[in-house]
Amino acid sequence: MAGNSRARIIIQKELTDLMRNPVDWFSAGLVWEDNIFEWILLILGPPDTPYFSFLLITPPVLCPPTVKFVSDMWHPNIYPDGEVCISILHAGEDPYGYELFSERWSPVHTVESIVLSIISLLSSPNDEASANVEAAIEWRDKREDFIKSVKRTVRRSQEG
């Protein structure tokens, strides 16, 4: 229970800091006012680009959060169910030896550092470690088709 209390204090401080000092690239809020462990975030892209929203569920212990896009996404590092695949969300040693320990989850990461890493990932996918193989192949081999697929997916999500 002490871990839950400590996590609650840390997460509440992060939310308060983000509300007092907003970051240009995203906005954050709670899904439910009485649950500090479920956040909804809206990533605001540069002008003339689509926005992406996702749900960040922070568990009640100091371990990596689960990050999942609410809207459909076409991206090499996002699973079809919306879950984000990025090193910063992986705990411990990489059993496959692909990711360096320094690239993986650490409790020093904040919501801001995680979101900024995801924003970077959106513009610079890692097609060698893909969660969506079709999107990775399209990104690597048919960039114009990839961009069309992203725009089509965003348009469908915005329509409802």
Secondary structure, 3 states (H helix, E strand, C coil): CHHHHHHHHHHHHHHHHHHHCCECCEEEEECCCCCCCEEEEEECCCCCCCCEEEEEECCCCCCCCEEEECCCCCCCCECCCCEECCHHHCCCCCCCCCCCHHHCCCCCCCHHHHHHHHHHHHHCCCCCCCCCHHHHHHHHHCHHHHHHHHHHHHHHHHHC
